[in-house]
């Protein structure tokens, strides 16, 4: 999707500036302004070493409806103890004084190196410049401003109509490594100008994260800084959505899910060093939870992921991953596995029609679907992942240099 197709969300303005937080001449400080009366809901990392901004953002979100979101790159402000929390609170006070709002109306977010403190001076210089350049069309710049090892900005946008009234949804996300979300993505912000009641928004952000960001993995690591915020400004003029069982609610939820999934998949397509986008579909499980457990086990397997990088149809690695998945119901003699259209395993062993040449042809593709049928019930689940390459090791070995 090009910049001309990113729909502005009424009530949202964004800015990204070069504050010099860690490196010169790169956008590293983002401010997102929300109109008065906007509602927001969020999900955050379950990593117990939660970064200072996660702690402060969760507390502020529970106390006040946010007016500003503030995101910095370069330093994660995680593993910094009470000093990190105090520093984070200081940045919120600074922005609140400039924007004439309450400090609790600021939600802070950080991404970057863990365990290192940052200086206040870049915020003192950068925040006034950000407030002066707020723009409803600033989604692209904001997406650039939250990048770390990402190679491209991630923006997704959708427009629908509710009784003839246009409603816009636009979101940004970042993340290319340290991704095994246990709530959402590393950082994601999705806004709509629909009018959505706060209880509905709270339920939807969890459901949407579960259907998208919680279905991706790059390397099996859950970040200390993961956060995903869903915003509803109510500025579109469409009728309010107070319940989830209306036709309007169904349409908005579907459109939001489309944006969430597009952003989640964009993270995998830009994963550190990745050369393949892989969808894993599991069906015929005793339950949806079992299906997801099998899909996750395959997606997290370093042996499967390195075979994908080598374009090696080493189907034994997939079979082994299925066999060690943490589920109680598994009849190995009924399992079938496909690589795209090629069935490689049937009734627990190699398919009679399978050849190494057919498997290799599929594994050479840039996009691959691994499908597993457990023949144990109606449970279904899916994950999106990527391969492991030499570049992944290089990028992370040199992350701090």
Secondary structure, 3 states (H helix, E strand, C coil): CCHHHCCCCCCEEEEEECCCCCCCCCCCEEEEEECCCCEEEEEECCCCCCCHHHHHHHHHHHHCCCCEEEEEEEECCCCCHHHHHHHHHHHHHHHHHHHCCCHHHEEEEEEEECCCCCCCHHHHHHHHHHHHCCECCCHHHHHHHCCCCCCCCEEEEEEEEECCEEEEEEEEEECCCCECCCCCCCEEEEEECCCECHHHHHHHHHHHHHHCHHHECCCCCECCCCEEEEEECCCCCCCCECCCCCHHHHHHHHHHHHHHHHHHHHHHHCCCCCCCEEEEEEEEECCHHHHHHHHHHHHHCHHHHHHHHCCCCCHHHHHHHHHHCCCCCCCHHHCEEEECCEEEEECCEECCCCCHHHHHHHHCCCEEEEEEECCCCCEEEEEEEECCCHHHHHHHHCCCC
